[in-house]
Amino acid sequence: YSESKGKIVSSSGSSLYNLRFINSGRDQINENARCNFEKFENGLLLRINDRQKFYCIPLTTEHTNSISIKRGKEKIWPLSITFLLSTFGMANEELKKYWILSRGFYHERFQITIKTKFETIDMDASDSCFKKEKNYFTNSKLVDKLELIE
């Protein structure tokens, strides 16, 4: 915790994201730059680490137009027992009931798109942290700008 003008501000962070695209008037930021979010009193702060060059983008309620979180599609590993049984017609719901067969399923990386008045930012992250990040954004000040696509 840190103090800001006498008020305690929580600065809890989120998982790491990979930057895919940013449209802004800033220096050219490379694809695959590491990003994370921090919660603050007025919204979120996006921190970008691009080869030891650091950028910060404040995401406040008045400057942020929308935040879209889209979960990746569910797929089956092609060289697995699950794939073999699925091609023979066994339903995916049946396959998920058994622990050994349910391990053949995976999700693609989930995507976050942020649109502000000044820039558009696209990022993605591993699907293993999707539920945690969904809770992170729904408990932030920007929940009214959030769109979840599952």
Secondary structure per residue as TSV (DSSP state, phi and psi in degrees):
chain	resnum	aa	ss	phi	psi
A	1	Y	-	360.0	147.1
A	2	S	E	-131.9	158.5
A	3	E	E	-104.6	136.8
A	4	S	E	-135.3	109.6
A	5	K	T	54.4	40.1
A	6	G	T	85.0	-5.9
A	7	K	E	-107.8	139.5
A	8	I	E	-81.4	129.8
A	9	V	E	-118.7	126.3
A	10	S	-	-82.6	132.9
A	11	S	-	-122.3	56.5
A	12	S	-	-75.7	145.5
A	13	G	B	-104.6	174.9
A	14	S	-	-117.8	-173.8
A	15	S	-	-73.7	172.8
A	16	L	-	-85.0	139.5
A	17	Y	E	-119.7	158.2
A	18	N	E	-105.1	127.6
A	19	L	E	-73.8	132.2
A	20	R	E	-107.5	-36.5
A	21	F	E	-160.0	139.4
A	22	I	E	-140.0	130.0
A	23	N	E	-113.5	98.4
A	24	S	S	-151.4	175.1
A	25	G	S	-90.0	10.4
A	26	R	S	-79.3	179.7
A	27	D	S	-56.2	158.3
A	28	Q	-	-65.4	115.7
A	29	I	-	-99.9	130.4
A	30	N	-	-74.9	152.5
A	31	E	T	-65.1	151.8
A	32	N	T	71.4	15.5
A	33	A	-	-66.3	144.9
A	34	R	E	-81.7	135.7
A	35	C	E	-132.0	151.3
A	36	N	E	-152.9	164.6
A	37	F	E	-113.0	153.2
A	38	E	E	-133.6	137.8
A	39	K	E	-84.7	136.4
A	40	F	E	-136.5	176.8
A	41	E	T	-59.0	-38.0
A	42	N	T	-100.4	6.7
A	43	G	E	146.1	-135.4
A	44	L	E	-121.6	157.3
A	45	L	E	-122.4	121.3
A	46	L	E	-92.1	121.5
A	47	R	E	-106.7	129.8
A	48	I	E	-119.7	127.3
A	49	N	E	-113.4	105.8
A	50	D	E	-114.3	92.6
A	51	R	T	51.7	54.2
A	52	Q	T	68.2	15.0
A	53	K	E	-105.8	126.0
A	54	F	E	-108.7	134.9
A	55	Y	E	-127.4	145.3
A	56	C	E	-127.6	131.5
A	57	I	E	-123.7	113.9
A	58	P	E	-76.2	134.0
A	59	L	E	-115.2	93.7
A	60	T	E	-102.1	167.3
A	61	T	T	-65.9	-31.2
A	62	E	T	-82.4	-21.7
A	63	H	T	-102.6	-14.6
A	64	T	E	-95.2	124.6
A	65	N	E	-84.5	-46.8
A	66	S	E	-160.0	153.1
A	67	I	E	-130.1	122.5
A	68	S	E	-116.6	126.8
A	69	I	E	-116.6	118.8
A	70	K	E	-119.2	121.9
A	71	R	-	-75.6	144.5
A	72	G	-	-70.1	158.5
A	73	K	-	-70.1	148.4
A	74	E	E	-82.2	133.1
A	75	K	E	-133.4	170.3
A	76	I	E	-119.0	134.8
A	77	W	-	-59.6	130.2
A	78	P	S	-67.0	-30.2
A	79	L	S	-106.9	70.6
A	80	S	S	-147.3	163.6
A	81	I	H	-64.1	-35.9
A	82	T	H	-59.8	-44.7
A	83	F	H	-62.8	-42.4
A	84	L	H	-62.4	-47.3
A	85	L	H	-67.0	-33.8
A	86	S	H	-67.1	-38.7
A	87	T	H	-69.5	-24.7
A	88	F	T	-84.5	1.8
A	89	G	T	105.2	4.4
A	90	M	-	-73.3	134.9
A	91	A	-	-69.3	144.8
A	92	N	H	-61.4	-35.7
A	93	E	H	-62.6	-36.8
A	94	E	H	-67.7	-41.7
A	95	L	H	-65.1	-34.6
A	96	K	H	-71.8	-15.4
A	97	K	T	-70.7	-26.3
A	98	Y	S	-102.5	129.5
A	99	W	H	-57.6	-47.7
A	100	I	H	-66.8	-33.3
A	101	L	H	-82.1	-28.5
A	102	S	H	-71.5	-15.8
A	103	R	T	-74.8	-8.6
A	104	G	T	-80.9	-9.8
A	105	F	E	-92.4	149.1
A	106	Y	E	-152.8	162.2
A	107	H	E	-110.9	146.5
A	108	E	-	-68.9	169.6
A	109	R	-	-63.9	140.4
A	110	F	E	-85.7	155.7
A	111	Q	E	-120.2	143.7
A	112	I	E	-121.7	129.1
A	113	T	E	-121.0	124.8
A	114	I	E	-117.3	127.8
A	115	K	E	-118.4	120.7
A	116	T	E	-113.5	-178.7
A	117	K	S	-66.0	-24.3
A	118	F	S	-111.3	-21.6
A	119	E	-	-153.9	162.6
A	120	T	E	-121.8	130.4
A	121	I	E	-127.4	128.4
A	122	D	E	-116.2	131.8
A	123	M	E	-138.7	162.7
A	124	D	E	-141.5	163.2
A	125	A	E	-153.0	166.9
A	126	S	-	-63.9	141.7
A	127	D	G	-71.7	-13.7
A	128	S	G	-64.0	-22.5
A	129	C	G	-107.3	18.6
A	130	F	H	-62.7	-46.9
A	131	K	H	-64.1	-40.1
A	132	K	H	-63.8	-43.9
A	133	E	H	-70.6	-33.5
A	134	K	H	-61.1	-45.2
A	135	N	H	-65.0	-37.9
A	136	Y	H	-59.3	-46.3
A	137	F	H	-77.3	-32.2
A	138	T	H	-71.8	-20.1
A	139	N	T	-96.6	10.0
A	140	S	S	-95.1	174.4
A	141	K	T	-71.4	-15.6
A	142	L	T	-97.2	22.1
A	143	V	G	-63.5	-29.8
A	144	D	G	-72.7	-16.5
A	145	K	G	-96.3	-2.2
A	146	L	E	-84.9	136.8
A	147	E	E	-127.9	119.0
A	148	L	E	-101.3	129.6
A	149	I	E	-122.3	110.2
A	150	E	-	-111.7	360.0
